[in-house]
Amino acid sequence: MRLLVCGGAGFIGSTFVRQRVREHGDEVTVLDKLTYAGREENLSELAGDERLRFLKGAIEDPRAVAEAIELGAPEAIVNFAAETHVDRSIAAPDAFVRTHALGTYVLLEAARERALRYVQVSTDEVYGSIEVGTFTEDSPLAPSSPYSATKAAADLLAQSYFHTYGLPVTIIRGSNNYGPYQYPEKLIPLMVLNAMHGDPLPVYGDGMQVRNWIHASDFSRAIGHVLEHGEPGEVYNAGGPDEEANITVVRRIIELTGASESQMEHVADRPGHDRRYSLSSEKVRALGWEPRCRFEEGLADTVAWYRDNPSWWQPIRSGEYREYYARQYGQALGQAP
């Protein structure tokens, strides 16, 4: 296939791109704004591969989108492009509105004008929190943060293009992703790198927020199944095989890194913090997908990847991220050795 992958230099997007080029032989054009969390280094394993093209640009810029489409002549657009961190959406929601709402509109218009298939990559957070049971694709949307609210807006806009214009749109919502190349503002890489450096491990509230963890490689395969076999106009949930409380994850990271439990510090909880996410994945399983990676194994492999790839994270920990961390947690980050 020929694909335009927007946000393909980010964490999940680059995982998807590597899979599609290596395992499926697709020709992929990546359009990425290269914000703080989007890095060309995430695609370095494909350097020199003629099946990969890269263009720097924002999805809210119609000219950049048109240029990317002209460059790759895609059959489908897969949209990963997003501002992804809830904490940042609370502090500065404007970027989330621009990227998720306006950017999705620009992509949908481009797809409509050229009769392209369109896959919107979304999140379980659009459903809000669920104390017991599991969200299905028919569950009502009840987002809790500017991040999840603008992602829900993008989903609804995409669905409207199917119902109004007949655009072949599919939406896939994933649970909490983890794995290599994830920017260290997120729970697992944050805790891994802090544990390795002897820094405090800041746990929100009591740490009993429960998440349904899915390895990025499994979620990327689910997206591929929806791209190839999904029905236009449908929504698909892709959840991981295991649920764990955040504090349990942190304690396991302490064990895997040889850190000390004394490094763990409970800090003020995030405003509007959802208590639990859980997704039913039967609909995407019916397309032939199932997760391959259990959380215990995937977490150990992820810790090993960060330990073995300091050249990837050292520039992050020595750059703007230090200022963000100090603002967010009220203390300085230790120097990387």
C-alpha positions as CSV (number, residue, x, y, z in Angstrom):
1,M,0.0,0.0,0.0
2,R,0.9,3.6,-0.3
3,L,0.2,5.5,2.9
4,L,0.4,9.0,4.2
5,V,1.1,8.7,8.0
6,C,0.7,11.9,9.8
7,G,2.6,12.1,13.1
8,G,4.8,9.2,11.9
9,A,7.8,10.5,13.8
10,G,6.1,10.2,17.2
11,F,6.1,7.2,19.5
12,I,3.2,5.1,18.2
13,G,3.3,6.6,14.7
14,S,7.0,5.6,14.2
15,T,6.2,2.1,15.5
16,F,3.5,1.8,12.9
17,V,5.7,3.1,10.1
18,R,8.5,0.6,10.9
19,Q,6.0,-2.2,10.9
20,R,4.3,-1.3,7.6
21,V,7.6,-0.8,5.8
22,R,9.4,-3.8,7.1
23,E,6.6,-6.4,7.5
24,H,4.2,-5.3,4.7
25,G,6.5,-3.6,2.2
26,D,4.3,-0.4,2.2
27,E,5.5,2.8,0.7
28,V,5.1,5.4,3.5
29,T,5.2,9.2,3.4
30,V,5.5,10.7,6.9
31,L,4.2,14.2,7.6
32,D,5.3,15.3,11.0
33,K,5.6,18.7,12.7
34,L,8.5,17.5,14.8
35,T,7.3,19.1,18.0
36,Y,9.2,18.2,21.2
37,A,7.9,14.6,21.1
38,G,8.3,14.0,17.3
39,R,11.8,13.1,16.3
40,E,13.4,11.9,13.1
41,E,15.6,9.7,15.2
42,N,12.5,7.5,15.8
43,L,12.7,6.5,12.1
44,S,16.5,6.0,12.0
45,E,16.2,2.2,11.6
46,L,14.7,2.9,8.2
47,A,17.4,5.4,7.1
48,G,18.1,4.9,3.4
49,D,15.0,2.8,2.7
50,E,13.5,4.1,-0.5
51,R,10.0,3.1,0.7
52,L,10.1,5.9,3.3
53,R,9.6,9.6,2.5
54,F,9.6,12.3,5.1
55,L,8.2,15.8,5.1
56,K,8.2,18.3,8.0
57,G,4.9,20.0,8.3
58,A,1.8,20.5,10.4
59,I,-1.5,18.8,9.6
60,E,-3.3,22.1,10.2
61,D,-1.4,23.5,7.3
62,P,-3.3,22.7,4.0
63,R,-0.3,23.4,1.9
64,A,1.9,21.0,3.8
65,V,-0.8,18.3,3.6
66,A,-1.2,18.8,-0.1
67,E,2.6,18.6,-0.6
68,A,2.7,15.4,1.3
69,I,-0.1,13.9,-0.7
70,E,1.6,14.9,-4.0
71,L,4.9,13.5,-2.8
72,G,3.6,10.0,-1.9
73,A,0.3,9.6,-3.9
74,P,-1.2,7.7,-1.0
75,E,-4.2,5.4,-1.1
76,A,-5.0,6.2,2.5
77,I,-4.2,8.6,5.3
78,V,-3.5,7.3,8.8
79,N,-3.6,10.1,11.4
80,F,-1.5,9.8,14.5
81,A,-0.6,13.5,14.7
82,A,-1.6,14.7,18.1
83,E,-0.5,16.6,21.2
84,T,-0.6,13.6,23.6
85,H,0.1,14.6,27.2
86,V,-2.8,15.3,29.5
87,D,-0.7,17.4,31.9
88,R,0.4,19.7,29.0
89,S,-3.3,20.0,27.9
90,I,-4.2,21.3,31.3
91,A,-1.5,23.9,31.3
92,A,-1.9,25.0,27.6
93,P,-4.9,23.6,25.8
94,D,-4.7,25.8,22.7
95,A,-2.2,23.6,20.9
96,F,-4.5,20.6,21.4
97,V,-7.4,22.4,19.9
98,R,-5.4,23.4,16.8
99,T,-3.9,20.0,16.2
100,H,-6.8,17.8,17.1
101,A,-9.8,19.8,15.8
102,L,-8.4,22.0,13.0
103,G,-5.7,19.5,11.9
104,T,-8.2,16.7,11.6
105,Y,-10.5,18.9,9.6
106,V,-7.7,19.8,7.1
107,L,-6.9,16.1,6.7
108,L,-10.5,15.1,6.2
109,E,-11.0,17.8,3.6
110,A,-7.9,16.6,1.8
111,A,-9.1,13.0,1.9
112,R,-12.6,14.0,0.7
113,E,-11.2,16.0,-2.3
114,R,-9.1,13.1,-3.4
115,A,-11.4,10.1,-2.4
116,L,-8.8,8.6,0.0
117,R,-9.5,6.2,2.8
118,Y,-8.9,7.7,6.3
119,V,-8.0,6.2,9.6
120,Q,-8.3,8.3,12.8
121,V,-6.1,7.0,15.6
122,S,-7.7,7.9,18.9
123,T,-7.7,7.0,22.6
124,D,-9.7,5.3,25.3
125,E,-9.6,8.5,27.2
126,V,-12.5,9.9,25.1
127,Y,-14.8,7.6,27.2
128,G,-13.8,9.0,30.5
129,S,-13.3,6.9,33.6
130,I,-15.0,3.6,34.4
131,E,-15.0,2.2,37.9
132,V,-16.1,-1.3,37.0
133,G,-16.7,-3.1,33.7
134,T,-15.4,-2.3,30.2
135,F,-16.0,0.3,27.6
136,T,-17.3,-0.9,24.2
137,E,-17.5,1.1,21.0
138,D,-21.1,2.0,21.9
139,S,-20.2,3.6,25.2
140,P,-20.9,7.3,25.4
141,L,-18.1,9.8,25.1
142,A,-17.4,11.6,28.4
143,P,-13.9,13.1,28.2
144,S,-12.3,14.6,31.3
145,S,-9.4,16.7,30.1
146,P,-8.7,19.2,27.2
147,Y,-6.6,16.4,25.7
148,S,-9.4,13.8,25.6
149,A,-12.1,16.4,24.8
150,T,-10.3,17.5,21.7
151,K,-9.5,13.9,20.7
152,A,-13.3,13.2,21.0
153,A,-14.0,16.3,18.9
154,A,-11.7,14.9,16.2
155,D,-13.4,11.5,16.3
156,L,-16.9,13.1,15.9
157,L,-15.7,15.2,13.1
158,A,-14.3,12.2,11.3
159,Q,-17.6,10.3,11.8
160,S,-19.5,13.3,10.4
161,Y,-17.5,13.0,7.2
162,F,-18.6,9.4,6.8
163,H,-22.2,10.2,7.4
164,T,-22.4,13.5,5.4
165,Y,-20.0,12.8,2.5
166,G,-19.6,9.0,2.5
167,L,-15.8,9.3,3.1
168,P,-14.5,5.9,4.0
169,V,-13.5,6.7,7.6
170,T,-12.6,4.3,10.4
171,I,-11.6,5.2,14.0
172,I,-9.5,3.1,16.3
173,R,-9.1,3.8,20.0
174,G,-6.2,2.4,22.0
175,S,-5.6,1.9,25.6
176,N,-2.4,3.1,27.4
177,N,0.5,2.4,25.1
178,Y,4.1,1.7,26.2
179,G,7.3,0.6,24.7
180,P,10.6,1.9,23.1
181,Y,10.8,5.5,21.8
182,Q,8.2,6.9,24.2
183,Y,8.9,10.5,25.4
184,P,9.7,10.5,29.1
185,E,6.9,12.7,30.2
186,K,4.7,9.6,30.2
187,L,4.5,7.3,33.3
188,I,6.7,4.3,32.2
189,P,9.7,6.1,30.6
190,L,9.5,8.8,33.2
191,M,9.8,6.3,36.0
192,V,12.4,4.2,34.2
193,L,14.8,7.1,33.6
194,N,14.3,8.6,37.0
195,A,14.9,5.3,38.6
196,M,18.1,4.7,36.7
197,H,19.4,8.2,37.7
198,G,18.4,8.1,41.4
199,D,15.8,10.8,40.9
200,P,12.5,10.9,42.8
201,L,9.6,8.9,41.3
202,P,6.6,11.2,41.4
203,V,3.4,9.2,41.8
204,Y,0.1,11.1,41.4
205,G,-2.2,10.9,44.5
206,D,-2.4,7.3,45.9
207,G,-1.2,5.8,42.6
208,M,-4.2,3.5,42.4
209,Q,-5.3,4.8,39.0
210,V,-5.8,1.6,36.9
211,R,-4.7,1.4,33.2
212,N,-5.2,-1.1,30.5
213,W,-1.7,-1.5,29.1
214,I,-0.9,-2.3,25.5
215,H,2.5,-2.5,23.8
216,A,2.9,-0.1,21.0
217,S,3.7,-2.9,18.6
218,D,0.4,-4.6,19.4
219,F,-1.6,-1.4,19.0
220,S,0.2,-0.7,15.6
221,R,-0.9,-4.1,14.4
222,A,-4.4,-3.4,15.4
223,I,-4.3,-0.2,13.4
224,G,-3.1,-2.2,10.4
225,H,-6.0,-4.6,10.7
226,V,-8.5,-1.7,10.8
227,L,-6.8,-0.2,7.8
228,E,-6.9,-3.4,5.8
229,H,-10.2,-4.9,7.0
230,G,-12.2,-2.3,9.0
231,E,-15.7,-1.3,7.8
232,P,-16.1,2.4,6.8
233,G,-17.9,4.4,9.4
234,E,-17.0,2.0,12.3
235,V,-15.1,2.5,15.5
236,Y,-12.8,-0.2,16.9
237,N,-11.3,-0.4,20.4
238,A,-7.9,-2.0,21.0
239,G,-7.1,-2.7,24.6
240,G,-4.1,-4.6,26.0
241,P,-4.3,-8.0,27.7
242,D,-3.5,-6.7,31.3
243,E,-4.7,-4.0,33.7
244,E,-2.3,-2.7,36.4
245,A,-2.5,0.2,38.9
246,N,0.1,2.9,38.3
247,I,1.7,2.3,41.7
248,T,2.2,-1.4,40.9
249,V,3.9,-0.4,37.6
250,V,6.2,1.9,39.5
251,R,7.2,-0.8,42.0
252,R,7.9,-3.2,39.2
253,I,10.1,-0.6,37.5
254,I,12.0,-0.2,40.8
255,E,12.6,-3.9,40.8
256,L,13.7,-4.0,37.2
257,T,16.1,-1.1,37.5
258,G,17.5,-1.9,41.0
259,A,16.3,1.4,42.3
260,S,15.2,2.1,45.8
261,E,11.5,2.3,46.9
262,S,12.6,5.3,49.0
263,Q,12.8,7.2,45.6
264,M,9.0,7.0,45.3
265,E,7.2,10.2,46.3
266,H,3.4,10.8,46.3
267,V,2.6,14.2,44.8
268,A,-0.6,16.2,44.3
269,D,-3.0,14.4,41.9
270,R,-3.7,15.7,38.4
271,P,-6.9,17.7,38.2
272,G,-9.8,15.6,36.9
273,H,-7.6,12.5,36.9
274,D,-9.5,9.5,35.5
275,R,-9.5,6.6,37.9
276,R,-9.7,3.6,35.6
277,Y,-9.7,2.8,31.9
278,S,-10.8,-0.6,30.4
279,L,-11.5,-1.4,26.8
280,S,-13.3,-4.3,25.1
281,S,-11.5,-5.4,22.0
282,E,-13.8,-8.1,20.6
283,K,-14.7,-6.0,17.5
284,V,-11.1,-5.7,16.4
285,R,-10.3,-9.3,17.4
286,A,-13.0,-10.3,14.9
287,L,-10.8,-8.8,12.2
288,G,-8.1,-11.3,13.1
289,W,-6.1,-9.2,15.6
290,E,-5.0,-10.2,19.1
291,P,-2.3,-8.8,21.4
292,R,0.9,-10.7,21.5
293,C,2.8,-9.0,24.3
294,R,1.8,-9.5,28.0
295,F,2.6,-6.6,30.2
296,E,5.2,-8.3,32.5
297,E,7.3,-9.2,29.5
298,G,6.8,-6.0,27.6
299,L,7.7,-3.9,30.6
300,A,10.9,-5.8,31.2
301,D,11.8,-5.4,27.5
302,T,11.0,-1.7,27.6
303,V,13.2,-1.1,30.6
304,A,16.0,-2.9,28.9
305,W,15.6,-0.8,25.8
306,Y,16.0,2.5,27.7
307,R,18.9,1.1,29.6
308,D,20.6,0.1,26.3
309,N,19.8,3.3,24.3
310,P,21.1,6.3,26.2
311,S,22.0,8.0,22.9
312,W,18.2,8.3,22.3
313,W,17.2,9.8,25.7
314,Q,20.3,11.8,26.8
315,P,19.5,14.7,24.5
316,I,16.0,14.8,25.9
317,R,17.0,14.8,29.5
318,S,19.5,17.6,28.9
319,G,17.2,19.8,26.9
320,E,13.8,21.6,27.2
321,Y,12.4,18.6,29.1
322,R,14.4,19.7,32.2
323,E,12.4,22.9,32.3
324,Y,9.1,21.2,31.7
325,Y,9.9,18.7,34.5
326,A,10.8,21.5,37.0
327,R,7.6,23.3,36.2
328,Q,5.5,20.2,36.5
329,Y,7.0,18.7,39.6
330,G,8.4,21.7,41.4
331,Q,12.0,20.2,41.6
332,A,15.0,19.9,39.3
333,L,15.8,16.8,37.4
334,G,19.2,15.2,38.2
335,Q,21.9,15.5,35.6
336,A,22.2,12.5,33.2
337,P,25.6,10.8,33.7
